[in-house]
Amino acid sequence: MPQDPQKDPQVQAAARTLLAQYGEDAETVAMLRAAEFAAAGDGDAVAKWDHIIAVIQLLLAAGEPGENGGSAPLN
């Protein structure tokens, strides 16, 4: 894993996939997923999801709402 976990290609890909699928709701979806792992006691997975959440926040702040414009989920 790169020194900065937020630059990890898997973290970047997961964040962009969530944004493409859920738009501006991607952060909420990722937080719910992190909470599931926290409840299961999987600290490593929680840390990974925290990095994904941080990348989603950065992308949203940069104006990248996802392929559907962030207006509504695709599903």
All heavy atoms as TSV, in Angstrom:
chain	resi	resn	atom	element	x	y	z
A	1	MET	N	N	0.848	-1.177	0.000
A	1	MET	CA	C	0.000	0.000	0.000
A	1	MET	C	C	0.896	1.243	0.000
A	1	MET	O	O	1.883	1.282	0.706
A	1	MET	CB	C	-0.904	-0.006	1.245
A	1	MET	CG	C	-1.862	1.168	1.274
A	1	MET	SD	S	-2.895	1.262	2.760
A	1	MET	CE	C	-3.849	-0.212	2.630
A	2	PRO	N	N	0.523	2.266	-0.787
A	2	PRO	CA	C	1.321	3.488	-0.780
A	2	PRO	C	C	1.357	4.111	0.610
A	2	PRO	O	O	0.508	3.831	1.446
A	2	PRO	CB	C	0.576	4.406	-1.758
A	2	PRO	CG	C	-0.267	3.502	-2.590
A	2	PRO	CD	C	-0.576	2.320	-1.723
A	3	GLN	N	N	2.339	4.982	0.828
A	3	GLN	CA	C	2.483	5.614	2.136
A	3	GLN	C	C	1.216	6.368	2.518
A	3	GLN	O	O	0.811	6.355	3.667
A	3	GLN	CB	C	3.686	6.555	2.129
A	3	GLN	CG	C	4.025	7.095	3.497
A	3	GLN	CD	C	5.345	7.834	3.496
A	3	GLN	OE1	O	6.077	7.839	2.518
A	3	GLN	NE2	N	5.658	8.450	4.614
A	4	ASP	N	N	0.595	7.069	1.566
A	4	ASP	CA	C	-0.661	7.756	1.801
A	4	ASP	C	C	-1.788	6.824	1.360
A	4	ASP	O	O	-1.995	6.624	0.166
A	4	ASP	CB	C	-0.702	9.067	1.016
A	4	ASP	CG	C	-1.984	9.849	1.238
A	4	ASP	OD1	O	-2.882	9.357	1.950
A	4	ASP	OD2	O	-2.089	10.959	0.698
A	5	PRO	N	N	-2.546	6.256	2.320
A	5	PRO	CA	C	-3.589	5.292	1.954
A	5	PRO	C	C	-4.635	5.868	0.999
A	5	PRO	O	O	-5.248	5.141	0.234
A	5	PRO	CB	C	-4.225	4.921	3.290
A	5	PRO	CG	C	-3.204	5.251	4.319
A	5	PRO	CD	C	-2.434	6.417	3.765
A	6	GLN	N	N	-4.819	7.180	1.023
A	6	GLN	CA	C	-5.802	7.786	0.137
A	6	GLN	C	C	-5.351	7.759	-1.326
A	6	GLN	O	O	-6.150	7.955	-2.222
A	6	GLN	CB	C	-6.115	9.208	0.576
A	6	GLN	CG	C	-6.839	9.249	1.904
A	6	GLN	CD	C	-7.095	10.656	2.403
A	6	GLN	OE1	O	-6.887	11.615	1.694
A	6	GLN	NE2	N	-7.530	10.762	3.635
A	7	LYS	N	N	-4.057	7.502	-1.548
A	7	LYS	CA	C	-3.543	7.393	-2.915
A	7	LYS	C	C	-3.520	5.946	-3.405
A	7	LYS	O	O	-3.140	5.682	-4.534
A	7	LYS	CB	C	-2.143	8.016	-3.001
A	7	LYS	CG	C	-2.182	9.520	-2.793
A	7	LYS	CD	C	-0.818	10.130	-2.925
A	7	LYS	CE	C	-0.913	11.633	-2.690
A	7	LYS	NZ	N	0.390	12.277	-2.758
A	8	ASP	N	N	-3.943	5.035	-2.560
A	8	ASP	CA	C	-4.033	3.624	-2.921
A	8	ASP	C	C	-5.018	3.488	-4.093
A	8	ASP	O	O	-6.149	3.973	-4.014
A	8	ASP	CB	C	-4.533	2.833	-1.709
A	8	ASP	CG	C	-4.664	1.350	-1.950
A	8	ASP	OD1	O	-4.877	0.927	-3.109
A	8	ASP	OD2	O	-4.571	0.594	-0.978
A	9	PRO	N	N	-4.597	2.850	-5.191
A	9	PRO	CA	C	-5.492	2.709	-6.350
A	9	PRO	C	C	-6.819	2.022	-6.026
A	9	PRO	O	O	-7.850	2.360	-6.596
A	9	PRO	CB	C	-4.673	1.878	-7.340
A	9	PRO	CG	C	-3.257	2.049	-6.920
A	9	PRO	CD	C	-3.277	2.285	-5.441
A	10	GLN	N	N	-6.798	1.070	-5.097
A	10	GLN	CA	C	-8.043	0.385	-4.722
A	10	GLN	C	C	-8.980	1.333	-3.974
A	10	GLN	O	O	-10.195	1.286	-4.175
A	10	GLN	CB	C	-7.745	-0.843	-3.862
A	10	GLN	CG	C	-7.100	-1.962	-4.635
A	10	GLN	CD	C	-6.831	-3.169	-3.758
A	10	GLN	OE1	O	-6.612	-3.051	-2.556
A	10	GLN	NE2	N	-6.848	-4.333	-4.367
A	11	VAL	N	N	-8.427	2.186	-3.117
A	11	VAL	CA	C	-9.233	3.162	-2.386
A	11	VAL	C	C	-9.819	4.165	-3.371
A	11	VAL	O	O	-11.014	4.484	-3.320
A	11	VAL	CB	C	-8.394	3.871	-1.290
A	11	VAL	CG1	C	-9.143	5.046	-0.687
A	11	VAL	CG2	C	-8.002	2.874	-0.204
A	12	GLN	N	N	-8.986	4.651	-4.290
A	12	GLN	CA	C	-9.453	5.595	-5.312
A	12	GLN	C	C	-10.569	4.972	-6.161
A	12	GLN	O	O	-11.587	5.608	-6.415
A	12	GLN	CB	C	-8.291	6.015	-6.219
A	12	GLN	CG	C	-7.268	6.896	-5.558
A	12	GLN	CD	C	-7.736	8.336	-5.441
A	12	GLN	OE1	O	-8.459	8.832	-6.285
A	12	GLN	NE2	N	-7.316	8.989	-4.386
A	13	ALA	N	N	-10.359	3.745	-6.583
A	13	ALA	CA	C	-11.347	3.070	-7.423
A	13	ALA	C	C	-12.666	2.864	-6.678
A	13	ALA	O	O	-13.746	3.071	-7.239
A	13	ALA	CB	C	-10.797	1.733	-7.913
A	14	ALA	N	N	-12.577	2.459	-5.421
A	14	ALA	CA	C	-13.800	2.253	-4.629
A	14	ALA	C	C	-14.559	3.556	-4.457
A	14	ALA	O	O	-15.789	3.602	-4.603
A	14	ALA	CB	C	-13.449	1.655	-3.267
A	15	ALA	N	N	-13.836	4.635	-4.159
A	15	ALA	CA	C	-14.485	5.938	-3.982
A	15	ALA	C	C	-15.162	6.384	-5.271
A	15	ALA	O	O	-16.319	6.839	-5.255
A	15	ALA	CB	C	-13.454	6.977	-3.533
A	16	ARG	N	N	-14.476	6.236	-6.386
A	16	ARG	CA	C	-15.052	6.663	-7.673
A	16	ARG	C	C	-16.235	5.786	-8.075
A	16	ARG	O	O	-17.214	6.281	-8.646
A	16	ARG	CB	C	-13.984	6.663	-8.757
A	16	ARG	CG	C	-12.977	7.782	-8.545
A	16	ARG	CD	C	-11.942	7.846	-9.655
A	16	ARG	NE	N	-10.909	8.817	-9.362
A	16	ARG	CZ	C	-11.035	10.133	-9.524
A	16	ARG	NH1	N	-12.161	10.629	-9.976
A	16	ARG	NH2	N	-10.035	10.942	-9.231
A	17	THR	N	N	-16.163	4.502	-7.765
A	17	THR	CA	C	-17.277	3.606	-8.065
A	17	THR	C	C	-18.508	3.986	-7.252
A	17	THR	O	O	-19.622	4.040	-7.783
A	17	THR	CB	C	-16.887	2.140	-7.791
A	17	THR	OG1	O	-15.794	1.794	-8.645
A	17	THR	CG2	C	-18.048	1.195	-8.029
A	18	LEU	N	N	-18.305	4.246	-5.971
A	18	LEU	CA	C	-19.428	4.662	-5.127
A	18	LEU	C	C	-20.019	5.982	-5.607
A	18	LEU	O	O	-21.247	6.146	-5.630
A	18	LEU	CB	C	-18.989	4.775	-3.664
A	18	LEU	CG	C	-18.752	3.442	-2.957
A	18	LEU	CD1	C	-18.042	3.665	-1.623
A	18	LEU	CD2	C	-20.075	2.722	-2.734
A	19	LEU	N	N	-19.167	6.923	-6.008
A	19	LEU	CA	C	-19.668	8.194	-6.527
A	19	LEU	C	C	-20.447	7.996	-7.822
A	19	LEU	O	O	-21.493	8.627	-8.023
A	19	LEU	CB	C	-18.514	9.173	-6.751
A	19	LEU	CG	C	-18.027	9.890	-5.499
A	19	LEU	CD1	C	-16.730	10.629	-5.778
A	19	LEU	CD2	C	-19.093	10.843	-4.984
A	20	ALA	N	N	-19.958	7.127	-8.677
A	20	ALA	CA	C	-20.655	6.863	-9.937
A	20	ALA	C	C	-22.018	6.237	-9.689
A	20	ALA	O	O	-22.990	6.544	-10.373
A	20	ALA	CB	C	-19.804	5.970	-10.835
A	21	GLN	N	N	-22.088	5.367	-8.695
A	21	GLN	CA	C	-23.332	4.656	-8.434
A	21	GLN	C	C	-24.305	5.470	-7.586
A	21	GLN	O	O	-25.509	5.453	-7.841
A	21	GLN	CB	C	-23.037	3.332	-7.734
A	21	GLN	CG	C	-24.271	2.470	-7.562
A	21	GLN	CD	C	-23.947	1.076	-7.086
A	21	GLN	OE1	O	-22.812	0.758	-6.787
A	21	GLN	NE2	N	-24.944	0.241	-7.020
A	22	TYR	N	N	-23.793	6.188	-6.582
A	22	TYR	CA	C	-24.671	6.836	-5.607
A	22	TYR	C	C	-24.616	8.359	-5.614
A	22	TYR	O	O	-25.344	9.002	-4.862
A	22	TYR	CB	C	-24.349	6.339	-4.195
A	22	TYR	CG	C	-24.600	4.872	-4.026
A	22	TYR	CD1	C	-23.540	3.972	-3.978
A	22	TYR	CD2	C	-25.888	4.364	-3.926
A	22	TYR	CE1	C	-23.758	2.607	-3.828
A	22	TYR	CE2	C	-26.119	3.009	-3.779
A	22	TYR	CZ	C	-25.050	2.139	-3.733
A	22	TYR	OH	O	-25.281	0.797	-3.586
A	23	GLY	N	N	-23.739	8.939	-6.419
A	23	GLY	CA	C	-23.638	10.395	-6.457
A	23	GLY	C	C	-23.288	10.959	-5.086
A	23	GLY	O	O	-22.441	10.422	-4.382
A	24	GLU	N	N	-23.963	12.030	-4.715
A	24	GLU	CA	C	-23.667	12.700	-3.448
A	24	GLU	C	C	-24.003	11.853	-2.226
A	24	GLU	O	O	-23.593	12.179	-1.113
A	24	GLU	CB	C	-24.385	14.042	-3.395
A	24	GLU	CG	C	-23.814	15.028	-4.401
A	24	GLU	CD	C	-24.556	16.344	-4.429
A	24	GLU	OE1	O	-25.510	16.533	-3.640
A	24	GLU	OE2	O	-24.179	17.197	-5.241
A	25	ASP	N	N	-24.751	10.757	-2.419
A	25	ASP	CA	C	-25.067	9.848	-1.306
A	25	ASP	C	C	-23.950	8.839	-1.055
A	25	ASP	O	O	-24.033	8.039	-0.124
A	25	ASP	CB	C	-26.369	9.093	-1.580
A	25	ASP	CG	C	-27.585	10.003	-1.550
A	25	ASP	OD1	O	-27.542	11.026	-0.836
A	25	ASP	OD2	O	-28.573	9.692	-2.244
A	26	ALA	N	N	-22.897	8.868	-1.862
A	26	ALA	CA	C	-21.810	7.899	-1.736
A	26	ALA	C	C	-21.168	7.942	-0.359
A	26	ALA	O	O	-20.830	6.896	0.208
A	26	ALA	CB	C	-20.760	8.145	-2.810
A	27	GLU	N	N	-21.002	9.129	0.186
A	27	GLU	CA	C	-20.381	9.242	1.515
A	27	GLU	C	C	-21.224	8.535	2.571
A	27	GLU	O	O	-20.695	7.806	3.422
A	27	GLU	CB	C	-20.180	10.711	1.878
A	27	GLU	CG	C	-19.473	10.903	3.190
A	27	GLU	CD	C	-19.245	12.367	3.532
A	27	GLU	OE1	O	-19.593	13.249	2.733
A	27	GLU	OE2	O	-18.713	12.606	4.626
A	28	THR	N	N	-22.533	8.709	2.500
A	28	THR	CA	C	-23.424	8.053	3.462
A	28	THR	C	C	-23.363	6.545	3.317
A	28	THR	O	O	-23.300	5.814	4.322
A	28	THR	CB	C	-24.871	8.550	3.262
A	28	THR	OG1	O	-24.898	9.966	3.439
A	28	THR	CG2	C	-25.820	7.891	4.250
A	29	VAL	N	N	-23.359	6.066	2.090
A	29	VAL	CA	C	-23.277	4.620	1.843
A	29	VAL	C	C	-21.970	4.067	2.414
A	29	VAL	O	O	-21.962	3.023	3.076
A	29	VAL	CB	C	-23.405	4.319	0.335
A	29	VAL	CG1	C	-23.111	2.857	0.037
A	29	VAL	CG2	C	-24.783	4.704	-0.164
A	30	ALA	N	N	-20.878	4.776	2.187
A	30	ALA	CA	C	-19.579	4.330	2.697
A	30	ALA	C	C	-19.552	4.347	4.223
A	30	ALA	O	O	-18.980	3.446	4.847
A	30	ALA	CB	C	-18.466	5.201	2.138
A	31	MET	N	N	-20.170	5.348	4.826
A	31	MET	CA	C	-20.210	5.407	6.291
A	31	MET	C	C	-21.012	4.237	6.862
A	31	MET	O	O	-20.631	3.662	7.892
A	31	MET	CB	C	-20.811	6.729	6.750
A	31	MET	CG	C	-19.892	7.896	6.588
A	31	MET	SD	S	-20.697	9.404	7.197
A	31	MET	CE	C	-19.371	10.569	6.963
A	32	LEU	N	N	-22.101	3.894	6.206
A	32	LEU	CA	C	-22.889	2.749	6.661
A	32	LEU	C	C	-22.092	1.454	6.559
A	32	LEU	O	O	-22.142	0.602	7.455
A	32	LEU	CB	C	-24.185	2.643	5.855
A	32	LEU	CG	C	-25.209	3.739	6.120
A	32	LEU	CD1	C	-26.335	3.677	5.090
A	32	LEU	CD2	C	-25.765	3.634	7.522
A	33	ARG	N	N	-21.344	1.326	5.481
A	33	ARG	CA	C	-20.507	0.129	5.301
A	33	ARG	C	C	-19.422	0.068	6.381
A	33	ARG	O	O	-19.174	-0.997	6.963
A	33	ARG	CB	C	-19.884	0.143	3.900
A	33	ARG	CG	C	-19.255	-1.134	3.515
A	33	ARG	CD	C	-20.298	-2.208	3.262
A	33	ARG	NE	N	-19.628	-3.405	2.809
A	33	ARG	CZ	C	-19.856	-4.608	3.300
A	33	ARG	NH1	N	-20.757	-4.796	4.227
A	33	ARG	NH2	N	-19.195	-5.649	2.848
A	34	ALA	N	N	-18.800	1.217	6.664
A	34	ALA	CA	C	-17.781	1.263	7.724
A	34	ALA	C	C	-18.393	0.878	9.068
A	34	ALA	O	O	-17.768	0.157	9.855
A	34	ALA	CB	C	-17.157	2.650	7.788
A	35	ALA	N	N	-19.611	1.329	9.315
A	35	ALA	CA	C	-20.281	1.003	10.575
A	35	ALA	C	C	-20.548	-0.494	10.698
A	35	ALA	O	O	-20.445	-1.061	11.790
A	35	ALA	CB	C	-21.588	1.780	10.696
A	36	GLU	N	N	-20.865	-1.138	9.573
A	36	GLU	CA	C	-21.072	-2.587	9.593
A	36	GLU	C	C	-19.801	-3.315	10.014
A	36	GLU	O	O	-19.840	-4.246	10.828
A	36	GLU	CB	C	-21.515	-3.082	8.217
A	36	GLU	CG	C	-22.894	-2.624	7.810
A	36	GLU	CD	C	-23.234	-2.986	6.378
A	36	GLU	OE1	O	-22.467	-3.744	5.733
A	36	GLU	OE2	O	-24.279	-2.520	5.895
A	37	PHE	N	N	-18.666	-2.878	9.465
A	37	PHE	CA	C	-17.398	-3.512	9.835
A	37	PHE	C	C	-17.011	-3.184	11.271
A	37	PHE	O	O	-16.444	-4.029	11.974
A	37	PHE	CB	C	-16.288	-3.100	8.863
A	37	PHE	CG	C	-16.355	-3.838	7.558
A	37	PHE	CD1	C	-16.802	-3.208	6.412
A	37	PHE	CD2	C	-15.980	-5.169	7.482
A	37	PHE	CE1	C	-16.867	-3.889	5.204
A	37	PHE	CE2	C	-16.042	-5.861	6.281
A	37	PHE	CZ	C	-16.490	-5.214	5.132
A	38	ALA	N	N	-17.317	-1.977	11.714
A	38	ALA	CA	C	-17.034	-1.613	13.110
A	38	ALA	C	C	-17.835	-2.498	14.060
A	38	ALA	O	O	-17.303	-2.978	15.067
A	38	ALA	CB	C	-17.353	-0.139	13.345
A	39	ALA	N	N	-19.090	-2.730	13.726
A	39	ALA	CA	C	-19.935	-3.586	14.562
A	39	ALA	C	C	-19.411	-5.019	14.598
A	39	ALA	O	O	-19.557	-5.718	15.603
A	39	ALA	CB	C	-21.375	-3.568	14.053
A	40	ALA	N	N	-18.770	-5.439	13.503
A	40	ALA	CA	C	-18.207	-6.789	13.433
A	40	ALA	C	C	-16.815	-6.864	14.060
A	40	ALA	O	O	-16.233	-7.940	14.159
A	40	ALA	CB	C	-18.143	-7.247	11.979
A	41	GLY	N	N	-16.272	-5.707	14.462
A	41	GLY	CA	C	-14.961	-5.686	15.102
A	41	GLY	C	C	-13.787	-5.774	14.144
A	41	GLY	O	O	-12.678	-6.127	14.552
A	42	ASP	N	N	-14.004	-5.456	12.881
A	42	ASP	CA	C	-12.944	-5.543	11.875
A	42	ASP	C	C	-12.296	-4.172	11.696
A	42	ASP	O	O	-12.673	-3.387	10.822
A	42	ASP	CB	C	-13.525	-6.045	10.554
A	42	ASP	CG	C	-12.458	-6.355	9.518
A	42	ASP	OD1	O	-11.319	-5.876	9.658
A	42	ASP	OD2	O	-12.792	-7.086	8.548
A	43	GLY	N	N	-11.307	-3.886	12.520
A	43	GLY	CA	C	-10.640	-2.587	12.515
A	43	GLY	C	C	-9.906	-2.282	11.226
A	43	GLY	O	O	-9.870	-1.125	10.794
A	44	ASP	N	N	-9.326	-3.301	10.588
A	44	ASP	CA	C	-8.622	-3.069	9.325
A	44	ASP	C	C	-9.587	-2.602	8.235
A	44	ASP	O	O	-9.285	-1.677	7.477
A	44	ASP	CB	C	-7.897	-4.327	8.863
A	44	ASP	CG	C	-6.718	-4.685	9.752
A	44	ASP	OD1	O	-6.208	-3.789	10.464
A	44	ASP	OD2	O	-6.307	-5.861	9.737
A	45	ALA	N	N	-10.747	-3.243	8.168
A	45	ALA	CA	C	-11.743	-2.852	7.168
A	45	ALA	C	C	-12.291	-1.458	7.462
A	45	ALA	O	O	-12.524	-0.669	6.545
A	45	ALA	CB	C	-12.872	-3.872	7.105
A	46	VAL	N	N	-12.486	-1.149	8.736
A	46	VAL	CA	C	-12.958	0.191	9.111
A	46	VAL	C	C	-11.950	1.242	8.650
A	46	VAL	O	O	-12.330	2.273	8.083
A	46	VAL	CB	C	-13.204	0.301	10.633
A	46	VAL	CG1	C	-13.497	1.739	11.037
A	46	VAL	CG2	C	-14.347	-0.606	11.064
A	47	ALA	N	N	-10.680	0.980	8.852
A	47	ALA	CA	C	-9.642	1.923	8.426
A	47	ALA	C	C	-9.684	2.117	6.921
A	47	ALA	O	O	-9.575	3.251	6.424
A	47	ALA	CB	C	-8.269	1.432	8.861
A	48	LYS	N	N	-9.841	1.040	6.167
A	48	LYS	CA	C	-9.913	1.134	4.703
A	48	LYS	C	C	-11.114	1.971	4.285
A	48	LYS	O	O	-11.012	2.855	3.439
A	48	LYS	CB	C	-9.986	-0.262	4.087
A	48	LYS	CG	C	-10.031	-0.282	2.588
A	48	LYS	CD	C	-8.710	0.062	1.949
A	48	LYS	CE	C	-7.896	-1.194	1.763
A	48	LYS	NZ	N	-6.696	-0.985	0.960
A	49	TRP	N	N	-12.267	1.729	4.917
A	49	TRP	CA	C	-13.465	2.500	4.579
A	49	TRP	C	C	-13.316	3.961	4.996
A	49	TRP	O	O	-13.836	4.853	4.316
A	49	TRP	CB	C	-14.713	1.857	5.177
A	49	TRP	CG	C	-15.178	0.727	4.311
A	49	TRP	CD1	C	-14.923	-0.601	4.478
A	49	TRP	CD2	C	-15.919	0.834	3.095
A	49	TRP	NE1	N	-15.463	-1.323	3.445
A	49	TRP	CE2	C	-16.094	-0.461	2.588
A	49	TRP	CE3	C	-16.464	1.903	2.389
A	49	TRP	CZ2	C	-16.779	-0.722	1.408
A	49	TRP	CZ3	C	-17.162	1.652	1.216
A	49	TRP	CH2	C	-17.310	0.357	0.737
A	50	ASP	N	N	-12.612	4.219	6.075
A	50	ASP	CA	C	-12.352	5.616	6.459
A	50	ASP	C	C	-11.554	6.332	5.377
A	50	ASP	O	O	-11.809	7.504	5.080
A	50	ASP	CB	C	-11.617	5.686	7.799
A	50	ASP	CG	C	-12.513	5.415	8.986
A	50	ASP	OD1	O	-13.757	5.459	8.833
A	50	ASP	OD2	O	-11.972	5.151	10.081
A	51	HIS	N	N	-10.611	5.638	4.759
A	51	HIS	CA	C	-9.831	6.224	3.663
A	51	HIS	C	C	-10.717	6.459	2.433
A	51	HIS	O	O	-10.609	7.493	1.768
A	51	HIS	CB	C	-8.641	5.350	3.306
A	51	HIS	CG	C	-7.656	5.185	4.417
A	51	HIS	ND1	N	-7.098	6.242	5.097
A	51	HIS	CD2	C	-7.153	4.077	4.985
A	51	HIS	CE1	C	-6.289	5.792	6.029
A	51	HIS	NE2	N	-6.301	4.480	5.987
A	52	ILE	N	N	-11.598	5.506	2.166
A	52	ILE	CA	C	-12.523	5.656	1.039
A	52	ILE	C	C	-13.425	6.873	1.269
A	52	ILE	O	O	-13.644	7.678	0.360
A	52	ILE	CB	C	-13.351	4.368	0.836
A	52	ILE	CG1	C	-12.439	3.223	0.380
A	52	ILE	CG2	C	-14.495	4.602	-0.156
A	52	ILE	CD1	C	-13.084	1.851	0.431
A	53	ILE	N	N	-13.922	7.020	2.492
A	53	ILE	CA	C	-14.771	8.167	2.832
A	53	ILE	C	C	-14.010	9.473	2.625
A	53	ILE	O	O	-14.545	10.433	2.064
A	53	ILE	CB	C	-15.296	8.042	4.279
A	53	ILE	CG1	C	-16.274	6.869	4.375
A	53	ILE	CG2	C	-15.945	9.350	4.741
A	53	ILE	CD1	C	-16.567	6.414	5.796
A	54	ALA	N	N	-12.758	9.506	3.050
A	54	ALA	CA	C	-11.952	10.718	2.892
A	54	ALA	C	C	-11.771	11.068	1.412
A	54	ALA	O	O	-11.853	12.246	1.037
A	54	ALA	CB	C	-10.595	10.539	3.569
A	55	VAL	N	N	-11.549	10.064	0.572
A	55	VAL	CA	C	-11.388	10.319	-0.859
A	55	VAL	C	C	-12.713	10.808	-1.457
A	55	VAL	O	O	-12.728	11.742	-2.268
A	55	VAL	CB	C	-10.861	9.069	-1.598
A	55	VAL	CG1	C	-10.906	9.262	-3.114
A	55	VAL	CG2	C	-9.451	8.751	-1.145
A	56	ILE	N	N	-13.817	10.208	-1.053
A	56	ILE	CA	C	-15.126	10.668	-1.527
A	56	ILE	C	C	-15.316	12.140	-1.166
A	56	ILE	O	O	-15.752	12.939	-2.005
A	56	ILE	CB	C	-16.266	9.808	-0.936
A	56	ILE	CG1	C	-16.242	8.407	-1.551
A	56	ILE	CG2	C	-17.628	10.479	-1.165
A	56	ILE	CD1	C	-17.171	7.416	-0.877
A	57	GLN	N	N	-14.975	12.501	0.070
A	57	GLN	CA	C	-15.112	13.897	0.497
A	57	GLN	C	C	-14.250	14.817	-0.353
A	57	GLN	O	O	-14.695	15.899	-0.764
A	57	GLN	CB	C	-14.748	14.038	1.977
A	57	GLN	CG	C	-15.742	13.377	2.895
A	57	GLN	CD	C	-15.262	13.274	4.330
A	57	GLN	OE1	O	-14.061	13.353	4.616
A	57	GLN	NE2	N	-16.201	13.101	5.241
A	58	LEU	N	N	-13.022	14.389	-0.641
A	58	LEU	CA	C	-12.132	15.198	-1.476
A	58	LEU	C	C	-12.677	15.348	-2.899
A	58	LEU	O	O	-12.641	16.441	-3.477
A	58	LEU	CB	C	-10.735	14.571	-1.525
A	58	LEU	CG	C	-9.915	14.634	-0.243
A	58	LEU	CD1	C	-8.657	13.783	-0.378
A	58	LEU	CD2	C	-9.554	16.066	0.093
A	59	LEU	N	N	-13.175	14.264	-3.451
A	59	LEU	CA	C	-13.710	14.313	-4.811
A	59	LEU	C	C	-14.954	15.192	-4.889
A	59	LEU	O	O	-15.122	15.964	-5.832
A	59	LEU	CB	C	-14.000	12.902	-5.321
A	59	LEU	CG	C	-12.773	12.027	-5.564
A	59	LEU	CD1	C	-13.190	10.594	-5.874
A	59	LEU	CD2	C	-11.907	12.589	-6.676
A	60	LEU	N	N	-15.816	15.079	-3.892
A	60	LEU	CA	C	-17.008	15.927	-3.873
A	60	LEU	C	C	-16.626	17.401	-3.733
A	60	LEU	O	O	-17.206	18.263	-4.397
A	60	LEU	CB	C	-17.955	15.503	-2.741
A	60	LEU	CG	C	-18.728	14.212	-2.971
A	60	LEU	CD1	C	-19.480	13.814	-1.709
A	60	LEU	CD2	C	-19.695	14.365	-4.145
A	61	ALA	N	N	-15.645	17.674	-2.886
A	61	ALA	CA	C	-15.189	19.056	-2.704
A	61	ALA	C	C	-14.582	19.603	-3.990
A	61	ALA	O	O	-14.656	20.809	-4.253
A	61	ALA	CB	C	-14.179	19.136	-1.562
A	62	ALA	N	N	-14.001	18.713	-4.795
A	62	ALA	CA	C	-13.396	19.118	-6.060
A	62	ALA	C	C	-14.430	19.208	-7.180
A	62	ALA	O	O	-14.088	19.512	-8.315
A	62	ALA	CB	C	-12.288	18.140	-6.446
A	63	GLY	N	N	-15.682	18.904	-6.854
A	63	GLY	CA	C	-16.746	19.013	-7.844
A	63	GLY	C	C	-16.963	17.789	-8.689
A	63	GLY	O	O	-17.457	17.872	-9.804
A	64	GLU	N	N	-16.597	16.619	-8.186
A	64	GLU	CA	C	-16.807	15.366	-8.918
A	64	GLU	C	C	-17.955	14.596	-8.279
A	64	GLU	O	O	-17.752	13.732	-7.441
A	64	GLU	CB	C	-15.542	14.512	-8.901
A	64	GLU	CG	C	-14.393	15.129	-9.660
A	64	GLU	CD	C	-13.237	14.178	-9.807
A	64	GLU	OE1	O	-13.465	12.971	-10.017
A	64	GLU	OE2	O	-12.102	14.638	-9.714
A	65	PRO	N	N	-19.194	14.909	-8.672
A	65	PRO	CA	C	-20.340	14.259	-8.037
A	65	PRO	C	C	-20.633	12.856	-8.530
A	65	PRO	O	O	-21.533	12.223	-8.039
A	65	PRO	CB	C	-21.500	15.194	-8.371
A	65	PRO	CG	C	-21.102	15.776	-9.674
A	65	PRO	CD	C	-19.595	15.912	-9.616
A	66	GLY	N	N	-19.940	12.374	-9.514
A	66	GLY	CA	C	-20.228	11.052	-10.054
A	66	GLY	C	C	-20.866	11.174	-11.417
A	66	GLY	O	O	-21.256	12.255	-11.865
A	67	GLU	N	N	-20.985	10.034	-12.099
A	67	GLU	CA	C	-21.463	10.033	-13.468
A	67	GLU	C	C	-22.914	10.489	-13.600
A	67	GLU	O	O	-23.315	10.999	-14.628
A	67	GLU	CB	C	-21.297	8.641	-14.070
A	67	GLU	CG	C	-19.848	8.277	-14.287
A	67	GLU	CD	C	-19.681	6.883	-14.835
A	67	GLU	OE1	O	-20.659	6.295	-15.322
A	67	GLU	OE2	O	-18.550	6.367	-14.775
A	68	ASN	N	N	-23.729	10.272	-12.564
A	68	ASN	CA	C	-25.132	10.651	-12.673
A	68	ASN	C	C	-25.384	12.055	-12.155
A	68	ASN	O	O	-26.526	12.436	-11.931
A	68	ASN	CB	C	-26.018	9.633	-11.955
A	68	ASN	CG	C	-25.826	9.651	-10.447
A	68	ASN	OD1	O	-24.867	10.214	-9.943
A	68	ASN	ND2	N	-26.731	9.032	-9.730
A	69	GLY	N	N	-24.325	12.836	-11.975
A	69	GLY	CA	C	-24.476	14.214	-11.546
A	69	GLY	C	C	-24.812	14.362	-10.075
A	69	GLY	O	O	-25.026	15.462	-9.598
A	70	GLY	N	N	-24.860	13.269	-9.353
A	70	GLY	CA	C	-25.135	13.349	-7.918
A	70	GLY	C	C	-26.565	13.648	-7.588
A	70	GLY	O	O	-26.915	13.846	-6.434
A	71	SER	N	N	-27.450	13.642	-8.582
A	71	SER	CA	C	-28.823	14.029	-8.318
A	71	SER	C	C	-29.658	12.888	-7.746
A	71	SER	O	O	-30.551	13.124	-6.970
A	71	SER	CB	C	-29.478	14.540	-9.602
A	71	SER	OG	O	-29.430	13.543	-10.594
A	72	ALA	N	N	-29.359	11.669	-8.135
A	72	ALA	CA	C	-30.127	10.541	-7.648
A	72	ALA	C	C	-29.339	9.256	-7.882
A	72	ALA	O	O	-28.538	9.181	-8.814
A	72	ALA	CB	C	-31.466	10.436	-8.390
A	73	PRO	N	N	-29.541	8.261	-7.035
A	73	PRO	CA	C	-28.855	6.980	-7.248
A	73	PRO	C	C	-29.311	6.332	-8.547
A	73	PRO	O	O	-30.428	6.566	-9.005
A	73	PRO	CB	C	-29.277	6.127	-6.041
A	73	PRO	CG	C	-29.983	7.029	-5.116
A	73	PRO	CD	C	-30.344	8.273	-5.840
A	74	LEU	N	N	-28.448	5.530	-9.131
A	74	LEU	CA	C	-28.792	4.822	-10.348
A	74	LEU	C	C	-29.661	3.612	-10.092
A	74	LEU	O	O	-30.323	3.113	-10.984
A	74	LEU	CB	C	-27.524	4.388	-11.089
A	74	LEU	CG	C	-26.638	5.505	-11.615
A	74	LEU	CD1	C	-25.353	4.928	-12.194
A	74	LEU	CD2	C	-27.379	6.299	-12.675
A	75	ASN	N	N	-29.658	3.110	-8.865
A	75	ASN	CA	C	-30.433	1.907	-8.585
A	75	ASN	C	C	-31.680	2.216	-7.823
A	75	ASN	O	O	-31.966	3.251	-7.371
A	75	ASN	CB	C	-29.620	0.857	-7.855
A	75	ASN	CG	C	-29.000	1.397	-6.585
A	75	ASN	OD1	O	-29.301	2.512	-6.155
A	75	ASN	ND2	N	-28.128	0.620	-5.998
